[in-house]
Amino acid sequence: MPLLLFLLLERQASRLDALAARGEPAEARVTAVSRDQAFTAYAYRVGGTEYSWDAARTDAPFAVGQSFRIVILPDEPSFSRPFTDRRLAAKEAAGNRSFSLKACAGVALFLLLCAGLTHRDLTRLRDGTVSELNDPKAYERRLRVTATVLIALVLGVSAFHFSDARARGESVIPVVLTAFVGAGILASVLYFGGRDGPLKASERSAKILRWAVPAAIGIGLVRLMQFFAAR
């Protein structure tokens, strides 16, 4: 999974490198602006074929119908950026590579940790040394380890967003608040699941899942509808 993620992100960075090296200017026209004023959609023609793309409003702050200059990749005309300075493409490629290394390393470490914990638990179960039948605290320990790993993941992702926000000159307050809220939710779930002892941990975990899974699916669907409506 980390390798596939790296190859996907590296493909995008390679196209940006090509755009910086041999990009050609073209004329584009704004076709739409998202309802939340976050994206600008534009269209352009190359060799009689029309292509479309979209960009952040900060990169293309133009009105519908307005024309502006872009840079395209000659051997892949569908790939473009809303600027004429090709050095910006090289800068974006460097930023993408920095992100891809952090993302792939984070995914790899998380999966390796999960694999190690799973291997340890399976070994103990095969040996019969630890099971939930002869050790009622086994489930509680697994819940505690899971919460610890997830809290570390939330803090690690938040640290990345914190450094990224500082590099962009943006406010870090939303990042800090999100980190505290996320870690607080996970810690609260751990406390709720194990506060009445290990025998209640499984029952309480199932109760949490009955509420958390539908809520997560509902939030995901609402965000998806908002995304398509905004565009």
C-alpha positions in Angstrom: 0.0 0.0 0.0 2.7 2.6 0.8 4.5 1.7 -2.5 1.3 2.1 -4.5 0.6 5.4 -2.8 4.1 6.6 -3.5 3.9 5.6 -7.2 0.6 7.5 -7.5 1.9 10.6 -5.9 5.2 10.4 -7.8 3.3 10.3 -11.1 1.7 13.6 -10.3 5.1 15.1 -9.2 6.7 13.8 -12.5 4.0 15.5 -14.6 4.7 18.8 -12.7 8.4 18.4 -13.4 7.6 17.9 -17.1 5.4 21.0 -17.0 8.2 23.0 -15.5 10.7 21.8 -18.1 8.6 22.0 -21.3 5.3 23.5 -20.5 3.7 25.7 -23.2 1.4 28.7 -22.7 -2.3 28.5 -23.7 -5.5 30.5 -23.4 -8.2 29.4 -21.0 -11.7 30.6 -20.2 -13.5 30.4 -16.9 -16.6 28.1 -17.2 -17.8 28.0 -13.6 -17.0 29.1 -10.0 -18.0 26.8 -7.2 -20.8 27.9 -4.8 -18.4 28.2 -1.9 -16.0 30.2 -4.0 -13.3 27.6 -3.4 -12.7 26.4 -7.0 -12.5 27.9 -10.5 -13.3 25.6 -13.4 -11.9 26.5 -16.8 -11.7 25.1 -20.3 -9.2 25.4 -23.2 -8.6 24.0 -26.7 -5.5 22.3 -28.0 -5.4 20.9 -31.5 -9.1 21.2 -31.9 -9.9 19.3 -28.7 -11.4 20.9 -25.7 -10.1 20.1 -22.2 -11.3 21.2 -18.8 -9.6 21.6 -15.4 -10.2 23.3 -12.1 -8.0 25.1 -9.6 -8.3 26.9 -6.3 -9.7 30.4 -6.4 -6.5 31.7 -5.0 -4.7 30.5 -8.1 -7.4 31.5 -10.6 -9.4 34.5 -9.1 -11.3 35.2 -12.3 -15.0 35.7 -13.2 -17.0 33.4 -15.3 -16.4 34.0 -19.0 -13.0 35.7 -18.3 -10.0 34.6 -20.2 -6.5 34.1 -18.7 -3.2 32.4 -19.6 -2.3 28.9 -18.4 0.5 26.5 -19.0 -0.1 23.0 -20.5 1.9 19.9 -20.9 2.4 19.4 -24.7 2.5 15.6 -24.7 -0.5 15.5 -22.2 -2.7 18.5 -23.0 -5.3 17.6 -20.4 -2.8 18.5 -17.7 -2.5 22.2 -17.0 -2.0 24.8 -14.3 -3.5 28.3 -14.0 -0.2 30.2 -14.2 2.5 31.1 -16.8 5.6 30.9 -14.5 6.8 27.4 -15.0 8.9 27.7 -11.8 5.7 27.4 -9.8 5.2 23.9 -11.3 8.6 22.9 -10.0 7.8 24.3 -6.6 4.5 22.4 -6.5 6.4 19.2 -7.5 8.9 19.6 -4.6 6.0 20.2 -2.2 4.2 17.1 -3.4 7.3 15.0 -3.0 7.8 16.2 0.5 4.2 15.3 1.3 4.4 11.9 -0.4 7.5 10.9 1.6 5.8 11.8 4.9 2.5 10.2 4.0 4.0 6.9 2.7 6.3 6.7 5.7 3.4 7.3 8.1 1.2 4.6 6.4 4.1 2.1 6.4 4.9 2.6 10.1 1.2 2.4 11.0 0.7 -0.9 9.0 3.9 -2.4 10.4 2.9 -1.6 13.9 -0.6 -3.1 13.4 1.1 -6.2 11.8 3.4 -6.6 14.7 0.7 -6.3 17.3 -1.5 -8.8 15.4 1.4 -11.2 15.1 2.0 -11.0 18.8 -1.6 -11.6 19.7 -1.9 -14.5 17.3 1.2 -16.1 18.7 -0.2 -15.8 22.2 -3.5 -17.3 21.2 -1.8 -20.3 19.4 0.3 -20.9 22.5 -2.7 -20.6 24.7 -0.8 -18.3 27.1 -3.3 -15.4 26.7 -6.9 -15.4 25.6 -10.1 -13.6 26.6 -11.3 -16.8 28.2 -8.4 -17.2 30.7 -7.4 -13.5 30.9 -10.5 -11.2 31.1 -8.2 -8.1 30.8 -6.9 -9.1 27.4 -9.7 -7.2 25.6 -9.1 -4.1 27.8 -5.4 -4.2 27.0 -6.2 -4.4 23.2 -8.6 -1.5 23.5 -5.9 0.5 25.3 -3.2 -0.3 22.7 -5.6 0.6 19.9 -6.5 3.9 21.4 -2.8 4.7 22.1 -1.9 4.0 18.4 -4.8 6.1 17.1 -3.9 9.0 19.4 -0.3 8.9 18.2 -1.6 8.8 14.6 -3.8 11.9 15.2 -1.0 13.8 16.9 1.4 12.8 14.1 -0.9 13.9 11.3 -1.6 17.1 13.3 2.1 17.8 13.6 2.4 17.5 9.8 -0.5 19.9 9.2 1.0 22.3 11.8 4.4 22.5 10.0 2.6 22.8 6.7 0.4 25.7 8.0 3.4 27.5 9.3 5.2 27.1 6.0 2.2 28.6 4.2 1.8 31.4 6.7 -1.6 30.2 7.7 -3.1 30.1 11.2 -2.2 27.0 13.2 -5.1 27.4 15.7 -7.5 25.1 13.8 -4.8 22.4 13.7 -4.1 22.6 17.4 -7.9 22.5 18.2 -8.4 19.6 15.9 -5.5 17.7 17.5 -6.9 18.2 21.1 -10.4 17.4 20.0 -9.4 14.2 18.2 -7.1 13.0 21.0 -9.8 13.9 23.6 -12.5 11.9 21.8 -10.2 8.8 21.6 -9.2 9.1 25.3 -12.9 9.5 26.2 -13.8 6.4 24.2 -11.1 4.4 26.0 -12.3 5.6 29.4 -16.0 4.8 28.6 -15.0 1.4 27.3 -13.0 0.3 30.3 -14.3 2.3 33.3 -16.4 -0.6 34.6 -13.8 -3.2 34.3 -12.7 -5.6 31.5 -15.9 -7.6 31.5 -17.8 -4.6 30.3 -15.3 -3.4 27.8 -16.6 -5.6 24.9 -20.2 -4.6 25.6 -19.4 -0.9 25.8 -17.2 -1.1 22.6 -20.1 -2.6 20.7 -22.4 0.2 22.0 -19.9 2.8 20.8 -19.7 1.2 17.3 -23.5 1.1 17.0 -23.5 4.9 17.3 -20.1 5.7 15.7 -20.4 3.7 12.4 -23.7 5.2 11.3 -22.6 8.7 12.4 -19.3 8.3 10.4 -21.2 7.1 7.3 -23.7 10.0 7.6 -21.0 12.6 8.0 -19.1 11.1 5.0 -22.3 11.2 2.8 -23.0 14.8 3.8 -19.4 15.9 3.0 -19.6 14.1 -0.3 -22.9 15.9 -1.2 -21.4 19.2 -0.2 -18.3 18.5 -2.4 -20.4 17.8 -5.5 -22.8 20.7 -4.8 -19.9 23.1 -4.4 -18.6 22.2 -7.8 
